[in-house]
Amino acid sequence: MTIGLFFRLSYVEYLYNLKILPFTFFQLYYQFIGRSIYNLRGIICKNQLFNFLLINKVSQKILRQMAKTQKKKQQKKEIVIANQVPIEFQKKSEKLVKFMNDCMWFPKNYEFSFDDKGEIVNLTINTHKNKEPNVQFEEVLKEIHSKFSSIYNLQLNIEELLEKQYIDQIQPLQNFEETLEILNLNLRNQGLDKKYFEKAVKYFCLNGLKQLTLYIEKNPINSGICTLYTQMRQMENLVKVHVEARQISFDKKQLSNLTKQIQQLSQLSSFHLNLSDNSLKSVEQLFEGFSKMSNLKHLGIDLKKNEINENEVEKISKHVAKYQFLDSLFINLSYNKVYINGCDYLGEALQNLKNLIKLELRLDWDNVQDLGSSILGSHIRKMSGLIDLDIRLNYNKIFRQEFIQNQLIGMDNLIRLKIQISDKQPTKHFAQYQKIMRAKEAEQLKILVFYRDLSKLLQYNSIFTLWDLYL
């Protein structure tokens, strides 16, 4: 396939040089080739085919030419926009600044950006903990929506601002439902119990959302978190969820119900859940539920500071081995009782994940010791598809760090490798290896940036679907 594609690229350039083909056709041809490359990006990453287009100087030369043309068009567009919008832009921004200042929302506590039409599209509000605003928070949301109706990215940090009985003040969030796609909401330390949290869920779980990041730590929500995921099932556009639920007085009996709700979120491609510091002993059901979410590509599970022992690690490892559909995985079992045997169970499960590209593993304060680190390394080194590896083994009575370092040095497939073992300096041999890895990472990063820019420059056109399949 690569030889055929190279031939077609060269042949088209030959026709172009002979003036047989116009440049318009030339642009279109590279358009559907770019789409094919975009579709193959996973294969390219795993099989080390990065050098294919880089070797092909013909494609680079033409792509640079097209990029210059695109840049000139963009500059002309910006000049036109600059001549049309400034007055409206200034009026809207001045009104917003005046209103926020009148409300005692000082400039350092809010940020906003505009699109080319002068409409605000990104808004970040951070509360001023030492001073209460002159108006209620719901009035702020209403005023913003009345002036700017096209916000698609909203970040609200209202930590410790509202007591639970005033949670209705976030109800105006529903006004943003038509345009809002990304919501980052910080409700830490609000004193929310199950009753008030379930009320808040109805206000911020908007049907149009594609990404939701929620911070609900240090709230006695308990089983109210199950209501959150029940509501998410109705959000058809939702693809990315990140929930920080540390210290929520989570009832261990509710874990089964929570798992059932989560595994029905079949539309998700990225999911991160933090249930650290909740005194959980048995989490097998949770890991089993994730094994049934085959649409997931990115999964993060943070269970730091619970009561998980090596026997429980053995149980959850059996389910981790079924995560063949994942591209990246984050697991944090720090401050538990993983021990040496737990490293063996977990490592054996991880080595079976043939499709995994990125792995982040946290096992701090787990009494892993030298033997556990060596066993873990012996399993991970068998992960031939892994590109990015980040392991933290701080404060584990590891005195011979070279045991795990020597296991990982032989992984030629890695582009990025990071190991933390307390405050120990890496061995001389491993330090040299890290230097080589950094150079390798920098080189591969250039290639990845090239493909990223290529995919942005060459847009997909449905006319060339047949050609796409042919390639």
RAKAPE-V654559 format. One record per residue. N is the residue number from 1. RES is the residue in three letters. D_LAST is the distance of its C-alpha to the last C-alpha in Angstrom with 2 decimals. Layout:
((N | RES | D_LAST) (N | RES | D_LAST))
//
This chain:
((1 | MET | 6.89) (2 | THR | 8.81) (3 | ILE | 10.66) (4 | GLY | 8.12) (5 | LEU | 6.92) (6 | PHE | 10.71) (7 | PHE | 11.61) (8 | ARG | 9.87) (9 | LEU | 11.54) (10 | SER | 14.73) (11 | TYR | 14.80) (12 | VAL | 14.56) (13 | GLU | 17.25) (14 | TYR | 19.29) (15 | LEU | 19.36) (16 | TYR | 20.33) (17 | ASN | 23.09) (18 | LEU | 24.42) (19 | LYS | 24.73) (20 | ILE | 22.82) (21 | LEU | 20.38) (22 | PRO | 22.05) (23 | PHE | 21.29) (24 | THR | 20.51) (25 | PHE | 17.48) (26 | PHE | 16.58) (27 | GLN | 16.92) (28 | LEU | 14.80) (29 | TYR | 11.90) (30 | TYR | 12.21) (31 | GLN | 12.75) (32 | PHE | 9.41) (33 | ILE | 7.93) (34 | GLY | 10.89) (35 | ARG | 10.22) (36 | SER | 7.01) (37 | ILE | 9.45) (38 | TYR | 12.13) (39 | ASN | 10.76) (40 | LEU | 10.49) (41 | ARG | 13.93) (42 | GLY | 15.86) (43 | ILE | 14.16) (44 | ILE | 14.53) (45 | CYS | 18.16) (46 | LYS | 19.11) (47 | ASN | 17.72) (48 | GLN | 18.91) (49 | LEU | 15.72) (50 | PHE | 17.30) (51 | ASN | 18.01) (52 | PHE | 14.57) (53 | LEU | 14.58) (54 | LEU | 18.34) (55 | ILE | 18.63) (56 | ASN | 16.60) (57 | LYS | 19.61) (58 | VAL | 18.06) (59 | SER | 15.90) (60 | GLN | 19.00) (61 | LYS | 21.27) (62 | ILE | 19.48) (63 | LEU | 18.98) (64 | ARG | 22.71) (65 | GLN | 23.55) (66 | MET | 21.76) (67 | ALA | 23.49) (68 | LYS | 26.81) (69 | THR | 26.37) (70 | GLN | 25.55) (71 | LYS | 28.59) (72 | LYS | 30.88) (73 | LYS | 29.96) (74 | GLN | 30.64) (75 | GLN | 33.96) (76 | LYS | 35.02) (77 | LYS | 34.22) (78 | GLU | 36.31) (79 | ILE | 39.19) (80 | VAL | 39.21) (81 | ILE | 39.19) (82 | ALA | 41.94) (83 | ASN | 44.08) (84 | GLN | 43.70) (85 | VAL | 43.93) (86 | PRO | 46.41) (87 | ILE | 49.49) (88 | GLU | 47.98) (89 | PHE | 46.26) (90 | GLN | 49.57) (91 | LYS | 51.54) (92 | LYS | 49.32) (93 | SER | 49.15) (94 | GLU | 52.92) (95 | LYS | 53.69) (96 | LEU | 51.64) (97 | VAL | 53.23) (98 | LYS | 56.71) (99 | PHE | 56.23) (100 | MET | 54.95) (101 | ASN | 57.79) (102 | ASP | 60.32) (103 | CYS | 58.99) (104 | MET | 59.41) (105 | TRP | 55.65) (106 | PHE | 55.73) (107 | PRO | 52.84) (108 | LYS | 51.91) (109 | ASN | 51.43) (110 | TYR | 48.84) (111 | GLU | 45.79) (112 | PHE | 43.80) (113 | SER | 41.04) (114 | PHE | 40.24) (115 | ASP | 37.29) (116 | ASP | 37.33) (117 | LYS | 39.61) (118 | GLY | 42.23) (119 | GLU | 41.49) (120 | ILE | 41.79) (121 | VAL | 38.62) (122 | ASN | 39.38) (123 | LEU | 42.84) (124 | THR | 44.39) (125 | ILE | 48.00) (126 | ASN | 49.96) (127 | THR | 53.44) (128 | HIS | 56.54) (129 | LYS | 58.28) (130 | ASN | 61.60) (131 | LYS | 62.04) (132 | GLU | 61.64) (133 | PRO | 60.19) (134 | ASN | 62.62) (135 | VAL | 60.62) (136 | GLN | 59.05) (137 | PHE | 55.39) (138 | GLU | 54.64) (139 | GLU | 56.06) (140 | VAL | 53.65) (141 | LEU | 50.64) (142 | LYS | 52.09) (143 | GLU | 52.81) (144 | ILE | 49.35) (145 | HIS | 47.76) (146 | SER | 50.19) (147 | LYS | 49.14) (148 | PHE | 45.44) (149 | SER | 43.63) (150 | SER | 39.97) (151 | ILE | 39.90) (152 | TYR | 36.70) (153 | ASN | 37.43) (154 | LEU | 40.94) (155 | GLN | 42.49) (156 | LEU | 46.04) (157 | ASN | 48.22) (158 | ILE | 51.45) (159 | GLU | 52.56) (160 | GLU | 56.28) (161 | LEU | 56.70) (162 | LEU | 57.28) (163 | GLU | 59.52) (164 | LYS | 58.34) (165 | GLN | 60.65) (166 | TYR | 58.96) (167 | ILE | 55.38) (168 | ASP | 55.47) (169 | GLN | 55.05) (170 | ILE | 51.27) (171 | GLN | 51.20) (172 | PRO | 50.18) (173 | LEU | 46.72) (174 | GLN | 46.09) (175 | ASN | 46.33) (176 | PHE | 43.00) (177 | GLU | 41.13) (178 | GLU | 39.30) (179 | THR | 37.59) (180 | LEU | 37.80) (181 | GLU | 34.56) (182 | ILE | 35.62) (183 | LEU | 39.10) (184 | ASN | 40.71) (185 | LEU | 44.22) (186 | ASN | 46.86) (187 | LEU | 49.73) (188 | ARG | 51.07) (189 | ASN | 54.71) (190 | GLN | 55.63) (191 | GLY | 57.81) (192 | LEU | 55.68) (193 | ASP | 56.67) (194 | LYS | 54.89) (195 | LYS | 56.52) (196 | TYR | 55.62) (197 | PHE | 52.14) (198 | GLU | 51.27) (199 | LYS | 52.53) (200 | ALA | 50.36) (201 | VAL | 47.23) (202 | LYS | 47.62) (203 | TYR | 47.69) (204 | PHE | 44.60) (205 | CYS | 42.21) (206 | LEU | 40.73) (207 | ASN | 38.26) (208 | GLY | 35.92) (209 | LEU | 35.50) (210 | LYS | 32.13) (211 | GLN | 33.62) (212 | LEU | 37.15) (213 | THR | 38.97) (214 | LEU | 42.51) (215 | TYR | 45.37) (216 | ILE | 48.21) (217 | GLU | 49.91) (218 | LYS | 53.65) (219 | ASN | 54.13) (220 | PRO | 55.92) (221 | ILE | 53.23) (222 | ASN | 53.32) (223 | SER | 51.67) (224 | GLY | 50.85) (225 | ILE | 47.44) (226 | CYS | 46.59) (227 | THR | 47.16) (228 | LEU | 44.55) (229 | TYR | 41.79) (230 | THR | 43.13) (231 | GLN | 42.72) (232 | MET | 39.17) (233 | ARG | 38.14) (234 | GLN | 38.77) (235 | MET | 36.54) (236 | GLU | 33.30) (237 | ASN | 31.41) (238 | LEU | 32.47) (239 | VAL | 29.71) (240 | LYS | 31.51) (241 | VAL | 35.12) (242 | HIS | 37.37) (243 | VAL | 41.00) (244 | GLU | 43.74) (245 | ALA | 46.55) (246 | ARG | 48.80) (247 | GLN | 52.43) (248 | ILE | 52.34) (249 | SER | 54.98) (250 | PHE | 52.38) (251 | ASP | 54.04) (252 | LYS | 52.67) (253 | LYS | 53.33) (254 | GLN | 50.81) (255 | LEU | 47.91) (256 | SER | 47.18) (257 | ASN | 47.05) (258 | LEU | 44.88) (259 | THR | 42.37) (260 | LYS | 42.19) (261 | GLN | 41.53) (262 | ILE | 38.80) (263 | GLN | 36.77) (264 | GLN | 36.61) (265 | LEU | 34.66) (266 | SER | 31.39) (267 | GLN | 29.67) (268 | LEU | 30.00) (269 | SER | 27.24) (270 | SER | 29.77) (271 | PHE | 33.41) (272 | HIS | 36.25) (273 | LEU | 39.80) (274 | ASN | 42.86) (275 | LEU | 45.84) (276 | SER | 47.66) (277 | ASP | 51.45) (278 | ASN | 52.00) (279 | SER | 53.92) (280 | LEU | 51.33) (281 | LYS | 51.93) (282 | SER | 49.59) (283 | VAL | 45.97) (284 | GLU | 44.37) (285 | GLN | 43.76) (286 | LEU | 41.81) (287 | PHE | 39.39) (288 | GLU | 39.15) (289 | GLY | 38.21) (290 | PHE | 35.31) (291 | SER | 33.93) (292 | LYS | 33.44) (293 | MET | 31.42) (294 | SER | 27.97) (295 | ASN | 26.27) (296 | LEU | 27.73) (297 | LYS | 25.68) (298 | HIS | 28.64) (299 | LEU | 32.17) (300 | GLY | 35.44) (301 | ILE | 38.77) (302 | ASP | 41.90) (303 | LEU | 45.02) (304 | LYS | 47.10) (305 | LYS | 50.89) (306 | ASN | 51.11) (307 | GLU | 52.88) (308 | ILE | 50.06) (309 | ASN | 51.25) (310 | GLU | 49.60) (311 | ASN | 50.04) (312 | GLU | 48.10) (313 | VAL | 45.37) (314 | GLU | 45.12) (315 | LYS | 44.63) (316 | ILE | 41.97) (317 | SER | 40.07) (318 | LYS | 39.48) (319 | HIS | 37.57) (320 | VAL | 35.73) (321 | ALA | 34.25) (322 | LYS | 32.52) (323 | TYR | 30.57) (324 | GLN | 27.34) (325 | PHE | 25.41) (326 | LEU | 26.51) (327 | ASP | 24.76) (328 | SER | 28.14) (329 | LEU | 31.72) (330 | PHE | 35.10) (331 | ILE | 38.32) (332 | ASN | 41.79) (333 | LEU | 44.68) (334 | SER | 47.06) (335 | TYR | 50.82) (336 | ASN | 50.61) (337 | LYS | 51.68) (338 | VAL | 48.57) (339 | TYR | 50.43) (340 | ILE | 49.33) (341 | ASN | 48.47) (342 | GLY | 46.36) (343 | CYS | 44.23) (344 | ASP | 43.71) (345 | TYR | 42.73) (346 | LEU | 40.35) (347 | GLY | 38.77) (348 | GLU | 38.21) (349 | ALA | 36.41) (350 | LEU | 34.20) (351 | GLN | 33.07) (352 | ASN | 31.48) (353 | LEU | 29.06) (354 | LYS | 25.99) (355 | ASN | 23.64) (356 | LEU | 26.13) (357 | ILE | 25.19) (358 | LYS | 28.42) (359 | LEU | 31.96) (360 | GLU | 35.22) (361 | LEU | 38.35) (362 | ARG | 41.91) (363 | LEU | 44.85) (364 | ASP | 47.69) (365 | TRP | 51.28) (366 | ASP | 50.28) (367 | ASN | 52.44) (368 | VAL | 49.49) (369 | GLN | 51.42) (370 | ASP | 50.30) (371 | LEU | 49.55) (372 | GLY | 47.41) (373 | SER | 45.33) (374 | SER | 44.84) (375 | ILE | 43.81) (376 | LEU | 41.35) (377 | GLY | 39.81) (378 | SER | 39.57) (379 | HIS | 37.43) (380 | ILE | 35.17) (381 | ARG | 34.41) (382 | LYS | 32.61) (383 | MET | 29.98) (384 | SER | 27.22) (385 | GLY | 24.60) (386 | LEU | 27.05) (387 | ILE | 26.47) (388 | ASP | 29.34) (389 | LEU | 32.76) (390 | ASP | 35.97) (391 | ILE | 39.13) (392 | ARG | 42.64) (393 | LEU | 45.61) (394 | ASN | 48.50) (395 | TYR | 52.08) (396 | ASN | 51.47) (397 | LYS | 54.10) (398 | ILE | 51.53) (399 | PHE | 53.49) (400 | ARG | 51.10) (401 | GLN | 47.84) (402 | GLU | 46.53) (403 | PHE | 46.15) (404 | ILE | 43.02) (405 | GLN | 41.97) (406 | ASN | 41.90) (407 | GLN | 39.80) (408 | LEU | 37.05) (409 | ILE | 37.16) (410 | GLY | 35.17) (411 | MET | 32.05) (412 | ASP | 29.63) (413 | ASN | 26.79) (414 | LEU | 28.84) (415 | ILE | 28.24) (416 | ARG | 31.19) (417 | LEU | 34.35) (418 | LYS | 37.52) (419 | ILE | 40.63) (420 | GLN | 43.89) (421 | ILE | 47.05) (422 | SER | 50.00) (423 | ASP | 51.25) (424 | LYS | 50.77) (425 | GLN | 49.41) (426 | PRO | 46.57) (427 | THR | 47.62) (428 | LYS | 47.34) (429 | HIS | 44.66) (430 | PHE | 42.55) (431 | ALA | 43.18) (432 | GLN | 41.71) (433 | TYR | 38.66) (434 | GLN | 38.28) (435 | LYS | 38.46) (436 | ILE | 35.56) (437 | MET | 33.61) (438 | ARG | 34.31) (439 | ALA | 33.01) (440 | LYS | 29.87) (441 | GLU | 29.45) (442 | ALA | 29.99) (443 | GLU | 27.39) (444 | GLN | 24.70) (445 | LEU | 25.79) (446 | LYS | 25.05) (447 | ILE | 21.46) (448 | LEU | 21.15) (449 | VAL | 22.81) (450 | PHE | 20.37) (451 | TYR | 17.38) (452 | ARG | 19.65) (453 | ASP | 20.57) (454 | LEU | 17.05) (455 | SER | 16.22) (456 | LYS | 19.54) (457 | LEU | 19.11) (458 | LEU | 15.76) (459 | GLN | 16.36) (460 | TYR | 14.19) (461 | ASN | 14.70) (462 | SER | 14.65) (463 | ILE | 14.34) (464 | PHE | 10.62) (465 | THR | 10.04) (466 | LEU | 8.82) (467 | TRP | 6.24) (468 | ASP | 5.41) (469 | LEU | 5.43) (470 | TYR | 3.79) (471 | LEU | 0.00))
//
